[in-house]
Amino acid sequence: MTIILRSEAGYIDSGSWSFDDDSPITLGRNPNNHVVLPDLATNRRHARIVIVRGAYYLEDFRSINGTFVNETLIAVPTRLQSGDRIRLGRVVLTVEIVGEAQNHVADFA
């Protein structure tokens, strides 16, 4: 299974990131993150994506401006699906999951 994150035109230049292993994916301003977001409205370590039981989940790192999925502020790890829009600060990323299990239900534990 592979997750692809694509930045929407706007605050940062369009780009995409692809990950196909089970390692956590960190997002934020710090250059050590997997996805570096050069936006002062994002924290240095803003959020991460983890894979649990065959599904991707987005988790906020108690960021100042919050993390949103489809314009809903998340407070707990939230399952991602293809077509979801993640907003961190002024950056919007679109999610594509390749090889996604159909009708798979996973609980974050």
N, C-alpha and C positions, 0 to 999 in steps of 0.2 A: 504494500500500500504506500502511496506517495501523496504528500500534501504539497500543493503549489500555492504560494501567496503572491498576488499581483497588486502592486500599488496603483491606485487610480490617479489619473492626471489631477494635478492640483498642487498641494503644498510641496511635495517632493517630486523629483523626476520619476517618470514611469519606470518600473522595474519589476522583476519577479525573482522569487527564491523558491527552490525545490528541495525537499527533504524526503528521503526514503528509508531512514532507519528509525529505530525506536528511541533514540536519544531525545531528551527535552530540547525544545527550540526556544531560545530566549529572544525577546524583542525589547528594544529601548535605545537610548542615545549612546550608551557606552560602546566604544568600538570593539569590545570583547563579545558583544551579543552576536547571535547568528544572523539576526535581521537588525541592522543599524538604522535608526530613524532620526535623522538630523533635524529634530523639531524640539524647540525649547519647551513645548507644552507636554512632552513625554518625559517620563523619568529615565534615569540612567538604566535602571532595570525595571521595566514597566510591567511586563507580563511574560508568560511562557505558555507554550503548547506542549502537552504531553500526550502519549498514547496509552490508553488503558483498555484492555480487553478488546483490542481491534478497533477502537474509536479514538479520534482526536478530541482533546479537551483544551479549552483556553482558560487560563487562570491569571487573575490580576494580582500583582505584587503590592497591593495597597497603595496604588499610585495616587498622586494628588488629584489628577483630572479624571481618573477612572478609565475603565476599559469597557467598550460597548460592542455588542453583537447585534447586528440589525437594528441599531439605534436604541437598544435596551441595555442599561447599565448592568454589568454582571457583578454579583457579590460572592458567587460560588463558582467552582469550575463548571464550565458550560460546554456541552458537546457541540462540535463544529460539523457542519455539513457543506457539501458543495453548494456554491452560490451565496453563502453567508458573507456578510460585510463586517469586518472588524474595524473599529475606530479607536485609535490611540492618539490622544492629542488632536492635531489637525490632519493626521495621516489616516487614510482609509485603504484597507487591504481587502481584496476579494479572495475567497477561499475556493480552491478546486481540489477535490480528493479523487485520485485515480486508483481504481481497484477497490473502491469502497464496497463493503459487504452490504448486500441488499437486505432491508428489513432487520438489520442487526440492532439489538438493544443492548447497551452496555451501561453499567452503573459505575460511577466514579467511586473508588474505594481507596 
